[in-house]
Amino acid sequence: MALLPSKGVVISVPALVLSITAAAILLLVLMSTLSSSPPCTCPIPAKVNSSIRSRERISTSDEDIEWVKSQIEANGLHMHQNVLRKGINPRTRQQQLQDLLQFKGISHYEGEEANNHTALPCPGELLVEEHHSNYGEPWAGGRDVFEFLAEWAHLTPDSKVLEIGCGTLRVGLHFIRYLDPGHYHCLERDELSLMAAIRYELPSQGLLFKRPLIVRGEDMDFSKFGSDTMYNLIYASAVFLHMPDKLVWIGLERLAGRLKPFEGRIFVSHNIKFCSRLGGDECTKRLNNLGLEYRGKHTHDSLLFNHYEIWFEFSRVKA
């Protein structure tokens, strides 16, 4: 038997070969096991489902209100007269406009440079938000209208909404923010209101990317909204009461076919004298001829001031 030279340890050649062979076989088995093992079942983050947004809460909850009250109490806040104090110089809108025209702001460009740095120059009257006082009630009431209509119509972000008479977007801003791009449409006749809406409100609220379809027009002409557009919600806030009854009925006739059957809703605020002046039976008959049905009267309280809205609901009962 041949022996390898060693210092006190004698290993035969066959034993050495056998050990190396065994180690190689074990290595091959381990590699084979690893390669044939099932793929990793580690959890993979789920993709965010776009439908999750459809379940987002719209209205303010009781818990929300309690949280606001707790914050006021925790910080010891009370209303006081709004007077000049360190770092704060209260101004009326008229004073603010005069300051803007006279002083142009703390830092501004002069001469030729004055027109080279502002992408969307906005009139001072819009910058001081004079149009927020156009409605005879607080601007914040727009949120109340949105919450009521969106909840009652069971809207989701992919719903489509048409507002008749959106004005300066007191209500429309909230729909535009909630809905998918291009899903809010509006017909408005007043030029100055549209200037405030498009030139100030949309840019200042960061909503230009939502691309709402806002059309200047009157006489209930909806031809620019596309013949195949179907709406989940059509509403008119304090608009029909300023129109002749005949024009309102023309509008309803044109809108009935644009409302989604059964699930779609038309809401009209304040009153429906265009209907009641005909008498109950005659009004019902005319609505039925249009495939519409009167569903009832609703009221909705304001969140921030002593006020409630009255709304009348209609649906389309024929496909």
Secondary structure as the mmCIF struct_conf table of DSSP 4:
data_model
#
loop_
_struct_conf.conf_type_id
_struct_conf.id
_struct_conf.beg_label_comp_id
_struct_conf.beg_label_asym_id
_struct_conf.beg_label_seq_id
_struct_conf.end_label_comp_id
_struct_conf.end_label_asym_id
_struct_conf.end_label_seq_id
STRN STRN1 LEU A 3 LEU A 3
BEND BEND1 LYS A 7 GLY A 8
STRN STRN2 SER A 12 SER A 12
HELX_RH_AL_P HELX_RH_AL_P1 VAL A 13 SER A 36
BEND BEND2 SER A 37 SER A 37
HELX_LH_PP_P HELX_LH_PP_P1 PRO A 38 CYS A 40
HELX_LH_PP_P HELX_LH_PP_P2 PRO A 45 ASN A 49
HELX_RH_3T_P HELX_RH_3T_P1 SER A 50 ARG A 55
BEND BEND3 SER A 59 SER A 59
HELX_LH_PP_P HELX_LH_PP_P3 THR A 60 SER A 61
HELX_RH_AL_P HELX_RH_AL_P2 ASP A 62 ALA A 74
TURN_TY1_P TURN_TY1_P1 ASN A 75 GLY A 76
STRN STRN3 ARG A 85 ARG A 85
TURN_TY1_P TURN_TY1_P2 LYS A 86 GLY A 87
STRN STRN4 ILE A 88 ILE A 88
HELX_RH_AL_P HELX_RH_AL_P3 ARG A 93 PHE A 103
BEND BEND4 ILE A 106 SER A 107
HELX_RH_3T_P HELX_RH_3T_P2 GLY A 111 ASN A 115
BEND BEND5 ASN A 116 HIS A 117
BEND BEND6 ALA A 119 LEU A 120
HELX_RH_AL_P HELX_RH_AL_P4 GLY A 124 LEU A 127
TURN_TY1_P TURN_TY1_P3 VAL A 128 GLU A 129
HELX_RH_3T_P HELX_RH_3T_P3 GLU A 130 SER A 133
BEND BEND7 ASN A 134 GLU A 137
TURN_TY1_P TURN_TY1_P4 TRP A 139 ALA A 140
HELX_RH_AL_P HELX_RH_AL_P5 GLY A 141 TRP A 152
TURN_TY1_P TURN_TY1_P5 ALA A 153 HIS A 154
TURN_TY1_P TURN_TY1_P6 PRO A 157 ASP A 158
STRN STRN5 VAL A 161 ILE A 164
TURN_TY1_P TURN_TY1_P7 GLY A 167 VAL A 171
HELX_RH_AL_P HELX_RH_AL_P6 GLY A 172 TYR A 178
BEND BEND8 LEU A 179 LEU A 179
HELX_LH_PP_P HELX_LH_PP_P4 ASP A 180 ASP A 180
TURN_TY1_P TURN_TY1_P8 PRO A 181 GLY A 182
STRN STRN6 TYR A 184 GLU A 188
HELX_RH_AL_P HELX_RH_AL_P7 GLU A 191 MET A 195
HELX_RH_PI_P HELX_RH_PI_P1 ALA A 196 GLU A 201
HELX_RH_AL_P HELX_RH_AL_P8 LEU A 202 SER A 204
TURN_TY1_P TURN_TY1_P9 GLN A 205 GLY A 206
HELX_RH_3T_P HELX_RH_3T_P4 LEU A 208 LYS A 210
STRN STRN7 LEU A 213 ARG A 216
TURN_TY1_P TURN_TY1_P10 ASP A 219 MET A 220
HELX_RH_3T_P HELX_RH_3T_P5 SER A 223 PHE A 225
TURN_TY1_P TURN_TY1_P11 SER A 227 ASP A 228
STRN STRN8 TYR A 231 TYR A 231
BEND BEND9 ASN A 232 ASN A 232
STRN STRN9 LEU A 233 ALA A 236
BEND BEND10 SER A 237 ALA A 238
HELX_RH_3T_P HELX_RH_3T_P6 PHE A 240 HIS A 242
BEND BEND11 MET A 243 MET A 243
HELX_RH_AL_P HELX_RH_AL_P9 ASP A 245 ALA A 256
TURN_TY1_P TURN_TY1_P12 GLY A 257 ARG A 258
STRN STRN10 LEU A 259 LEU A 259
HELX_LH_PP_P HELX_LH_PP_P5 LYS A 260 LYS A 260
TURN_TY1_P TURN_TY1_P13 PRO A 261 GLU A 263
STRN STRN11 ARG A 265 SER A 269
BEND BEND12 HIS A 270 HIS A 270
HELX_RH_AL_P HELX_RH_AL_P10 LYS A 273 SER A 276
TURN_TY1_P TURN_TY1_P14 ARG A 277 LEU A 278
HELX_RH_AL_P HELX_RH_AL_P11 GLY A 280 ASN A 289
TURN_TY1_P TURN_TY1_P15 LEU A 290 GLY A 291
STRN STRN12 LEU A 292 ASP A 301
BEND BEND13 LEU A 303 ASN A 306
STRN STRN13 TYR A 308 ARG A 316
#
